[in-house]
């Protein structure tokens, strides 16, 4: 009986240790989302602001004002290649990835790729916090420094 009690106690201690040491994403409260949930064709259905007034950001991704991205189509392949197209017809090739090691939580990141560029040679890019992604709706947030605090431009994507 004493041996059985020792085994049960050891199992409880091991279980508590594994639970205490497991990785969680406390910064955003969102579990890491697998790469496969990002692939496909997405449309930005809305742009909202948290801690910012609407006109505080004049250019998103060095392209256009954030509201110009409403209705844009983003095609993301599993290879990391992709493209977004604004409603005015402007298209941009990108190379994207997901970083699960960000201090602020899971990050969606992309680089603009121009003709003749190779992604590995492009140094500048953009990082967005992953708010959520259930495979059919995705929320990405661009952090914007405002003095000593941070506001966010929030993009809601719907999968086509």
C-alpha positions in Angstrom: 0.0 0.0 0.0 2.9 2.3 0.9 4.5 1.7 -2.6 1.2 2.5 -4.4 0.9 5.8 -2.5 4.5 6.7 -3.4 3.8 5.9 -7.1 0.7 8.1 -7.1 2.5 10.9 -5.3 5.4 10.7 -7.8 2.9 10.8 -10.7 1.2 13.9 -9.2 4.6 15.7 -8.8 5.7 14.8 -12.4 2.3 16.1 -13.7 2.6 19.3 -11.8 6.2 19.8 -13.0 5.2 19.3 -16.6 2.3 21.6 -16.3 4.4 24.3 -14.6 7.1 24.1 -17.2 4.9 24.1 -20.3 5.0 27.1 -22.6 2.1 29.5 -22.5 1.5 32.8 -24.4 0.5 35.2 -21.6 1.3 38.3 -23.5 -1.6 38.0 -25.9 -3.6 35.3 -24.3 -3.6 33.5 -27.6 -2.1 30.0 -28.2 0.4 29.6 -31.0 -1.4 29.0 -34.3 0.1 26.5 -36.8 1.3 27.8 -40.1 -1.4 25.9 -42.0 -4.1 28.1 -40.6 -2.5 31.1 -42.3 -2.3 29.7 -45.8 -5.0 30.5 -48.3 -6.7 33.5 -49.7 -7.9 36.2 -47.2 -9.7 39.5 -47.5 -9.4 42.3 -44.9 -13.0 43.0 -43.8 -12.3 45.7 -41.3 -9.6 48.0 -39.9 -10.0 49.2 -36.3 -7.9 51.1 -33.8 -7.0 50.4 -30.2 -5.4 53.3 -28.3 -5.2 55.4 -31.5 -7.4 57.9 -33.3 -8.2 56.8 -36.8 -6.0 59.3 -38.6 -3.0 58.8 -36.4 -1.4 56.4 -38.9 -1.0 57.8 -42.3 0.6 54.8 -44.1 0.4 51.1 -43.4 3.2 48.9 -44.6 4.7 51.9 -46.4 1.9 51.5 -48.9 -1.3 53.4 -48.1 -3.5 54.5 -45.2 -4.8 51.6 -43.2 -8.4 52.0 -44.4 -7.2 51.5 -48.0 -6.5 47.9 -47.0 -10.2 47.2 -46.4 -11.3 44.8 -49.1 -7.7 43.9 -50.1 -6.9 40.3 -50.9 -4.0 38.4 -49.4 -2.8 35.2 -51.0 -0.5 33.2 -48.7 1.0 29.9 -49.9 2.5 27.3 -47.6 6.0 28.0 -49.2 6.0 31.5 -47.7 5.4 33.3 -51.0 2.4 35.5 -51.1 0.8 38.6 -52.5 -1.6 41.3 -51.5 -3.8 43.3 -53.8 -5.5 46.5 -52.8 -9.0 47.4 -54.1 -7.4 50.1 -56.4 -5.4 47.3 -58.2 -2.0 47.9 -56.6 -0.4 44.5 -56.0 2.7 43.6 -53.9 4.6 40.3 -53.7 5.6 39.3 -50.2 7.4 36.5 -48.3 5.7 35.7 -45.0 6.4 33.6 -42.0 5.1 33.1 -38.4 7.4 33.7 -35.5 6.4 31.8 -32.3 9.3 33.1 -30.2 8.3 36.8 -30.0 8.5 38.4 -26.6 5.0 39.8 -27.2 3.5 36.6 -28.5 3.1 35.0 -31.8 4.0 37.3 -34.7 3.0 37.2 -38.4 5.8 38.8 -40.4 6.4 39.6 -44.0 8.8 41.3 -46.4 8.0 43.1 -49.6 9.6 41.3 -52.5 10.3 43.2 -55.7 11.3 41.8 -59.1 14.8 40.3 -58.9 14.8 40.2 -55.0 15.4 37.1 -53.0 13.7 37.0 -49.6 16.9 36.1 -47.8 18.5 39.4 -49.0 15.6 41.7 -48.0 16.3 43.1 -44.5 13.3 45.3 -43.9 9.9 43.9 -43.1 6.8 44.2 -41.0 5.6 42.4 -37.9 2.0 42.0 -36.7 0.8 40.4 -33.5 -1.5 37.5 -34.0 -4.7 38.4 -32.1 -6.5 35.2 -33.2 -6.7 32.8 -36.1 -9.3 30.0 -36.2 -8.6 29.1 -39.9 -11.6 31.2 -41.2 -11.1 34.5 -39.4 -7.8 36.1 -38.5 -7.0 39.2 -36.5 -3.6 40.8 -36.8 -2.4 43.9 -34.9 0.2 46.4 -35.9 1.8 48.0 -32.8 2.3 51.8 -33.1 4.4 53.6 -30.5 2.7 56.6 -29.0 5.1 58.3 -26.6 5.7 55.8 -23.8 2.7 53.6 -24.7 1.6 51.4 -27.6 -1.6 51.6 -29.7 -2.7 49.1 -32.4 -4.1 49.1 -35.9 -6.2 46.0 -36.0 -6.9 44.1 -39.2 -9.6 41.5 -39.4 -9.3 39.0 -42.2 -11.9 36.6 -43.5 -10.8 33.5 -45.5 -12.3 33.1 -48.9 
